[in-house]
Amino acid sequence: MQAKSCEAHPPDVITCKMSKEPNDSLAIVSGTPFDFLGVFCDSVIAGGAAGVVVEAALYPIDTIKTRLQVAHAGGKIMLKGLYSGLAGNLAGVLPASAIFVGVYEPTKQKLLKSLPENLSALAHLTAGAIGGAASSIVRVPTEVVKQRMQTAQFASAPDAVRLILAKEGFKGLYAARRDLNDPEVAMIGAFAGAITGAITTPLDVIKTRLMVQGSENQYQGICDCVRTIMREEGSPAFWKGIGPRVLWIGIGGSIFFGVLERTKQILEQRRIRDQKSKRY
């Protein structure tokens, strides 16, 4: 884009020269106040899109992982209905992912501007923790319903929600206090996510057992769950589903942030075009 510079010469003659700006998009954006609403809206759209793509693509792997973790010693793994509960889960994943990225991106950018450059990692981790806490309000109930349907306890998501509320009350939708798939882990990429996924498999097994037990109350809490698994199945049971879990988190992290960054770029380019059209 070219910028016009004009000079006045006597007698009342004005000459103008066209000069090229080094970066017209930066020239428009720089110096403007932080657009929190714009960043938030773009992040919500990008996060929702990325979350839905990842969940739809990797849902069968997640189902196999859940069934492996629930199966007791000698139990067989059912390979039918690997997409069971996908539609209802997407209804929860969309807002949860949108909330996470919608909170994470503006918070991260605000912190990066406020903190010294050598503390940029802290800005990312803090924003991730805040985004994860916000999204868990939606994500945890979604996980509970999803895993109950993956283990064929309910026929549909609405039935699952209705019966969980009827038998276990509202707290039944929050059988796990937090989503063990840490947003901070996913942010550092597919490789680091896969390693962490492997290490935290025992925690994921415990989470899954607590989530799918329903009103039977087979386990009285985390400690009782650990003792019961050790007594009845031995320590190898804590590593059930490690293969699908590593694959799911590794590929999922790669797809999620690939879609996320691409969508953010598209939305950012559109916002810059809109700013140009308003200015000129």
Buried (B, 14 or more C-beta within 10 A) or exposed (E): EEEEEEEEEEEEEEEEEEEEEEEBBEEBBEEEEEBEEBBBBBBBBBBBBBBBBBBBBBBBBBBBBBBBBBBEEEEEEBEEEBEBBBEBBBBBBBBBBBBBBBBBBBBBBBBBEEBEEEEEEEBBBBBBBBBBBBBBEBBBBBBBBBBBBBBEBBEBBEBBBEBBEEEBEEEBBBBBEEBBBBBBBBBBEBEBBBBBBBEBBBEBBBBBBBBBBBEEEEBEEBEEBBEBBEEEBEEEBBBBBBBBBBBBBBBBBBBBBBBBEEBBEBBBEEBBEEBEEEEE
